[in-house]
Amino acid sequence: MKTRIALLGQPNSGKSTVYNALTGSRQHVGNWPGKTVEKNEGHYTYDGVKYTVTDLPGSYGLTGNSDEEVITADYIKSGNADLVCILADASQLERSMYMTAEFAPLQKPAVLLLNMMDVAKAQQKEIDYELLSQRLGIPVLPFTAAESKGYGELKKLLAQELAQPHIISSAPDVKEKHYDDSMADSVKDDSGAKYEWIGKMLDGVTSSAQKEYRLSAFDRIATAPFWGKLLSIGIILLAFLVAMVICIPFMSIGSMLPSLLGKPIADTLGAWNVHPWLVSIFSLIIPNVLYFSLSMAAFVLGVNIVFGFLEEIGFLARAAYQFDGVLSKLGLQGKAICPMLMGFGCTIGGTCGTRVMDNWGQRMLAMAVVWAVPCGSIWSIIPVISGMFFTPAETLLVSLGILVYMIIMMWLVSKVFGRFLSPKESRTGMIMELPPYHKAHWGHILKESFLKAFDIFKRALSTVTIVSLLFWVFSFSTTGNVQDSLLYQVGTFIEPVTRFFGMGWQTFMGFLSSAFAKEAVLGVLNAIFVGQNSLVEATFHAGNTATDGAVLSQMMSQTVSKPEALAFMAACTFNIPCVMALTTTYRESHSFKWTARVALFYIGMALLLSCAVYHISALFM
């Protein structure tokens, strides 16, 4: 029985929305074998039959050389799919039919889904889908993916076509009339014939009462070269604040878990004479893992709600248009401005925001670039540490230096990873029609956001647990003294090496803790220099660990020089953001290899920067 369905369409055609609505949580994500391209596959059941759905990589055609186009074309030609569901944007039908024109010569069973019919109606466009179906020879279904009411009809149509499939009856009149496995090479220069075929198929099919689209007063500002950029930045930053408002209640609940669960668990296990290290794991690690995972899920929820809204109403297209030229120099699309700006608040939010990117390579590169953006936690600890050694004016210069190096770091990341993740030959200028503003489908936005947040929560539990346990192993001591921890033993052993990079064992331990959580740095420094609290408590209870700034400043100034303080701040700022950002990147990219590569790059660059800052500043201080 034929049950395999493939979803085919250009980026932003609504494939992912249809895929998620059909499969729900019954899906798994990975990468195509040997390719850094995301592979989505899931299933659903209809009339007692289980159907498998493959969401093919979004691409603008089937005859290009990008990984997405090659994978998509090879998959369709292989016959792995029993039926191909082609998605076209009804509001931009002439342009989005190009994929159908490239698919037609393959002579494979298909149906055409005219998505975004609500947008087309808002544009006062009418589409005679029955005439289009007659000309193509396959079923054509008008559809709005963001509304749930049409999926019953879609599933019924797919089941019927799998039982009695139809093939597109005509194809573009290209130079070579045979279509076999060499088709991708033989029709590369036949765009004219394809557009001519599209014109014939759509002749008399579409009509519009609105003959001319005029920019509104808001759009004239949104598309202006200077004011449009300021407007986009302001709205995106406002969106981040709204996302934070959404996620703060969930994070607040999560933040109470360590205090609510920690002491009762510790007291219970202590009464049972359980070994102290087991007590530490269950009373500190487990509650904090739940807190971290819930925080990650909350960020995903807030970001998806806000950006889902901005994307649906049509604003993200304006923001992408404004910054495409600037970000193309980094190998990114204009859409990357959204996660980059969100990174100033939280790297996790910025990482989740990369979901707006068109393909996996762009998304992974955007995540790597977002790591270079100092998050809000950095801006909360750097002034404190800098104020221990420098005047307010010098602290301002330190902050400006961080911003300057952030730009340099973004450029370095794009040069190192861009040639693999976004090769120059696969980069194209952004061609788009600004979609009209229209109302958001809140039911769809909320459903998708909660599903993604719950999925991240489930997946994060295992990853965060492993990373937290590793850091616990290094920082735990039975006495609570820093000197009895493995981290101290390792730190003092390699201090001759860390000194070359500008850090003594104390500041190097602070650097290591910054990889776990930037908020933990002051608590860890307090545990090391002042001796209050154990290293484990300082790390996992960073927000609840009291730190006397005056005492810490006095103790650190006796041991740490100004060049070392500068080197330490530079290293912490551009180290990997935190364990939650690390695990979020892994869960969003589904690639341990690339997450590890980016992490090792940032650790290496942080140490090199620390080394340079220390030795250069030592010449003047």
SULGI-V122261 format. One record per backbone hydrogen bond with DSSP energy under -0.5 kcal/mol. CO is the residue of the C=O (numbers start at 1). NH is the residue of the N-H. E is the energy in kcal/mol with one decimal. If there is no record, write none. Layout:
co & nh & e
CO & NH & E
CO & NH & E
//
This chain:
co & nh & e
3 & 5 & -0.6
3 & 52 & -2.0
4 & 82 & -1.5
4 & 83 & -1.4
5 & 54 & -2.6
6 & 8 & -0.5
6 & 85 & -3.4
7 & 56 & -1.6
8 & 87 & -3.1
9 & 59 & -1.3
10 & 13 & -1.5
14 & 18 & -2.2
15 & 19 & -3.2
16 & 20 & -2.8
17 & 21 & -2.2
18 & 22 & -2.3
19 & 23 & -2.6
20 & 24 & -2.4
23 & 26 & -2.4
25 & 27 & -1.6
26 & 43 & -2.0
28 & 41 & -2.1
30 & 39 & -3.3
32 & 35 & -2.6
35 & 37 & -1.1
37 & 32 & -2.4
38 & 40 & -0.5
39 & 30 & -2.3
40 & 55 & -2.1
41 & 28 & -2.8
42 & 53 & -3.0
44 & 51 & -3.5
46 & 49 & -1.9
49 & 46 & -2.6
49 & 51 & -0.6
51 & 44 & -2.1
52 & 5 & -3.1
53 & 42 & -2.5
53 & 55 & -0.5
54 & 7 & -2.8
54 & 56 & -1.1
55 & 40 & -0.8
66 & 70 & -2.6
67 & 71 & -2.8
68 & 72 & -2.4
69 & 73 & -2.6
70 & 74 & -2.6
71 & 75 & -2.4
72 & 76 & -2.2
73 & 77 & -2.6
74 & 78 & -1.6
75 & 79 & -0.5
75 & 80 & -1.0
76 & 79 & -1.1
83 & 6 & -2.5
83 & 85 & -0.5
84 & 86 & -0.8
84 & 111 & -2.0
85 & 8 & -2.6
86 & 113 & -3.6
87 & 10 & -0.5
88 & 90 & -0.8
88 & 115 & -2.1
89 & 92 & -1.4
90 & 93 & -0.7
92 & 96 & -2.6
93 & 97 & -1.5
95 & 98 & -1.4
96 & 99 & -0.7
97 & 101 & -2.1
98 & 102 & -1.8
99 & 103 & -2.0
100 & 104 & -2.3
101 & 105 & -0.6
103 & 106 & -2.1
104 & 107 & -1.5
108 & 168 & -0.5
109 & 84 & -2.0
111 & 86 & -2.8
111 & 113 & -0.5
112 & 114 & -0.7
112 & 141 & -2.6
113 & 88 & -2.6
113 & 115 & -1.4
114 & 143 & -2.8
115 & 90 & -3.1
116 & 120 & -1.9
117 & 121 & -2.3
118 & 122 & -1.8
119 & 123 & -1.5
120 & 125 & -2.7
121 & 124 & -1.7
124 & 209 & -2.2
126 & 207 & -1.9
127 & 129 & -1.6
128 & 132 & -1.9
129 & 133 & -2.3
130 & 134 & -2.1
131 & 135 & -2.0
132 & 136 & -2.4
133 & 137 & -2.6
133 & 138 & -0.6
136 & 169 & -3.2
139 & 112 & -2.5
140 & 142 & -0.5
141 & 114 & -2.2
143 & 117 & -2.0
144 & 147 & -1.9
147 & 150 & -0.7
148 & 151 & -1.3
150 & 154 & -1.8
151 & 155 & -2.6
152 & 156 & -1.9
153 & 157 & -2.4
154 & 158 & -2.6
155 & 159 & -2.2
156 & 160 & -2.1
157 & 161 & -2.5
158 & 162 & -2.0
159 & 163 & -1.4
160 & 164 & -2.7
166 & 110 & -2.2
172 & 174 & -1.9
175 & 177 & -0.5
178 & 180 & -0.5
180 & 183 & -2.1
182 & 185 & -1.3
182 & 186 & -1.5
183 & 187 & -1.6
187 & 190 & -1.7
190 & 194 & -1.7
191 & 195 & -2.6
192 & 196 & -2.0
193 & 197 & -2.1
194 & 198 & -2.5
195 & 199 & -2.3
196 & 200 & -1.9
197 & 201 & -2.4
198 & 202 & -2.2
199 & 203 & -0.8
202 & 205 & -2.2
202 & 206 & -1.1
205 & 128 & -2.8
207 & 126 & -3.2
209 & 211 & -1.0
212 & 214 & -0.6
216 & 220 & -2.1
217 & 221 & -1.2
218 & 222 & -2.7
219 & 223 & -2.0
221 & 224 & -1.1
224 & 228 & -1.1
226 & 230 & -1.8
227 & 231 & -2.7
228 & 232 & -2.4
229 & 233 & -2.6
230 & 234 & -2.5
231 & 235 & -2.5
232 & 236 & -2.6
233 & 237 & -2.6
234 & 238 & -2.2
235 & 239 & -2.4
236 & 240 & -2.1
237 & 241 & -2.0
238 & 242 & -2.3
239 & 243 & -2.6
240 & 244 & -2.4
241 & 245 & -2.2
242 & 246 & -2.1
243 & 247 & -2.2
244 & 248 & -2.5
245 & 249 & -0.7
247 & 251 & -2.6
248 & 252 & -2.9
249 & 253 & -1.9
250 & 254 & -2.2
251 & 255 & -2.7
252 & 256 & -0.9
253 & 256 & -0.7
253 & 257 & -0.5
254 & 257 & -1.3
254 & 258 & -0.5
255 & 259 & -0.5
256 & 260 & -2.6
257 & 261 & -3.1
257 & 262 & -0.6
258 & 262 & -2.1
259 & 263 & -0.6
261 & 265 & -2.2
262 & 266 & -2.6
263 & 267 & -3.1
264 & 268 & -2.3
265 & 269 & -2.8
266 & 270 & -2.4
267 & 271 & -2.1
268 & 272 & -1.1
269 & 274 & -2.4
270 & 273 & -1.6
275 & 278 & -0.9
275 & 279 & -2.1
276 & 280 & -2.5
277 & 281 & -1.8
278 & 282 & -2.5
279 & 283 & -2.5
280 & 284 & -2.1
280 & 285 & -1.3
281 & 286 & -2.1
284 & 288 & -1.5
285 & 289 & -2.7
286 & 290 & -2.2
287 & 291 & -1.9
288 & 292 & -3.1
289 & 293 & -2.8
290 & 294 & -2.4
291 & 295 & -2.3
292 & 296 & -2.5
293 & 297 & -2.3
294 & 298 & -2.2
295 & 299 & -2.2
296 & 300 & -2.3
297 & 301 & -2.4
298 & 302 & -2.7
299 & 303 & -2.8
300 & 304 & -2.4
301 & 305 & -2.2
302 & 306 & -2.2
303 & 307 & -2.9
304 & 308 & -1.9
305 & 309 & -1.8
306 & 310 & -2.3
307 & 311 & -2.4
308 & 312 & -2.2
309 & 313 & -2.3
310 & 314 & -0.7
310 & 315 & -1.6
310 & 316 & -1.2
313 & 438 & -0.7
314 & 318 & -0.6
315 & 318 & -1.0
315 & 319 & -1.8
316 & 320 & -2.7
317 & 321 & -2.0
318 & 322 & -1.9
319 & 323 & -1.6
320 & 324 & -0.9
323 & 327 & -2.5
324 & 328 & -1.6
326 & 329 & -1.1
327 & 330 & -1.6
327 & 332 & -2.3
328 & 331 & -1.3
333 & 336 & -1.9
334 & 337 & -1.8
335 & 338 & -1.4
335 & 339 & -0.5
336 & 340 & -1.9
337 & 341 & -2.2
338 & 342 & -2.0
339 & 343 & -1.4
341 & 344 & -1.1
342 & 345 & -1.3
342 & 346 & -2.4
345 & 376 & -1.3
346 & 350 & -2.1
347 & 351 & -2.8
348 & 352 & -2.5
349 & 353 & -1.9
350 & 354 & -0.6
351 & 354 & -1.1
352 & 355 & -1.5
353 & 356 & -1.4
354 & 357 & -2.0
359 & 363 & -2.1
360 & 364 & -3.0
361 & 365 & -2.4
362 & 366 & -2.4
363 & 367 & -2.2
364 & 368 & -2.1
365 & 369 & -2.2
366 & 370 & -2.5
367 & 371 & -1.4
369 & 372 & -1.6
370 & 373 & -1.8
372 & 374 & -0.6
375 & 378 & -0.6
375 & 379 & -1.5
376 & 380 & -0.6
377 & 380 & -0.6
377 & 381 & -1.2
378 & 381 & -0.7
378 & 382 & -2.7
381 & 385 & -2.5
382 & 386 & -3.1
383 & 387 & -2.2
384 & 388 & -0.6
385 & 388 & -1.0
386 & 389 & -1.5
386 & 390 & -2.9
391 & 395 & -2.5
392 & 396 & -2.0
393 & 397 & -1.6
394 & 398 & -2.0
395 & 399 & -2.1
396 & 400 & -2.3
397 & 401 & -2.5
398 & 402 & -1.9
399 & 403 & -1.8
400 & 404 & -2.2
401 & 405 & -2.5
402 & 406 & -1.9
403 & 407 & -1.4
404 & 408 & -1.6
405 & 409 & -3.1
406 & 410 & -2.3
407 & 411 & -2.0
408 & 412 & -2.4
409 & 413 & -2.8
410 & 414 & -2.4
411 & 415 & -2.0
412 & 416 & -2.6
413 & 417 & -2.7
413 & 418 & -0.6
414 & 418 & -1.2
415 & 419 & -0.5
417 & 420 & -1.2
417 & 421 & -2.8
418 & 422 & -2.5
423 & 426 & -1.5
423 & 427 & -0.6
424 & 427 & -1.2
429 & 431 & -0.7
430 & 432 & -0.5
440 & 442 & -1.1
441 & 445 & -2.4
442 & 446 & -2.8
443 & 447 & -2.1
444 & 448 & -2.6
445 & 449 & -2.3
446 & 450 & -2.5
447 & 451 & -2.1
448 & 452 & -2.3
449 & 453 & -2.3
450 & 454 & -2.4
451 & 455 & -2.1
452 & 456 & -2.3
453 & 457 & -2.3
454 & 458 & -2.3
455 & 459 & -2.3
456 & 460 & -2.8
457 & 461 & -1.4
458 & 462 & -0.7
459 & 463 & -1.1
460 & 464 & -3.0
461 & 465 & -1.6
462 & 466 & -2.0
463 & 467 & -2.2
464 & 468 & -2.7
465 & 469 & -2.4
466 & 470 & -1.9
467 & 471 & -2.1
468 & 472 & -2.5
469 & 473 & -2.4
470 & 474 & -1.4
471 & 475 & -1.8
472 & 476 & -2.2
474 & 487 & -3.3
476 & 486 & -0.6
481 & 484 & -1.3
482 & 485 & -2.0
485 & 489 & -1.8
486 & 490 & -2.8
487 & 491 & -2.7
488 & 492 & -2.8
489 & 493 & -1.7
490 & 494 & -2.1
492 & 495 & -0.6
494 & 497 & -1.2
494 & 498 & -2.4
495 & 499 & -2.7
496 & 500 & -0.7
497 & 500 & -0.7
497 & 501 & -1.0
498 & 503 & -2.5
499 & 502 & -1.4
504 & 508 & -2.5
505 & 509 & -1.8
506 & 510 & -1.7
507 & 511 & -2.2
508 & 512 & -2.3
509 & 513 & -2.2
510 & 514 & -1.4
511 & 515 & -0.7
512 & 515 & -1.0
512 & 516 & -0.6
513 & 516 & -0.8
513 & 517 & -2.4
516 & 579 & -2.4
517 & 520 & -1.5
518 & 521 & -1.4
519 & 523 & -0.5
520 & 524 & -2.7
521 & 525 & -2.8
522 & 526 & -2.2
523 & 527 & -2.1
524 & 528 & -2.2
525 & 529 & -3.0
526 & 530 & -1.8
526 & 531 & -1.4
526 & 532 & -1.0
534 & 538 & -2.5
535 & 539 & -1.9
536 & 540 & -2.8
537 & 541 & -2.3
539 & 542 & -0.7
541 & 544 & -1.1
541 & 545 & -0.9
542 & 545 & -0.7
544 & 546 & -0.7
547 & 549 & -1.0
548 & 552 & -2.8
549 & 553 & -2.6
550 & 554 & -2.2
551 & 555 & -2.4
552 & 556 & -2.8
553 & 557 & -2.3
554 & 558 & -0.8
555 & 559 & -0.5
556 & 559 & -1.3
556 & 560 & -3.8
561 & 565 & -2.3
562 & 566 & -2.4
563 & 567 & -2.5
564 & 568 & -2.7
565 & 569 & -2.3
566 & 570 & -2.3
567 & 571 & -2.5
568 & 572 & -2.6
569 & 573 & -2.2
570 & 574 & -1.8
572 & 575 & -0.8
578 & 582 & -2.4
579 & 583 & -2.5
580 & 584 & -2.3
581 & 585 & -2.3
582 & 586 & -2.0
583 & 587 & -2.6
584 & 588 & -2.6
585 & 589 & -2.4
586 & 590 & -2.3
586 & 591 & -0.5
591 & 595 & -1.7
592 & 596 & -2.6
593 & 597 & -2.1
594 & 598 & -2.3
595 & 599 & -2.3
596 & 600 & -2.8
597 & 601 & -2.1
598 & 602 & -2.3
599 & 603 & -2.4
600 & 604 & -2.5
601 & 605 & -2.7
602 & 606 & -2.4
603 & 607 & -2.0
604 & 608 & -2.2
605 & 609 & -2.6
606 & 610 & -2.3
607 & 611 & -2.4
608 & 612 & -2.5
609 & 613 & -2.9
610 & 614 & -2.5
611 & 615 & -2.3
612 & 616 & -2.2
613 & 617 & -2.3
614 & 618 & -2.0
615 & 619 & -0.5
616 & 619 & -1.1
617 & 620 & -1.4
617 & 621 & -1.3
//
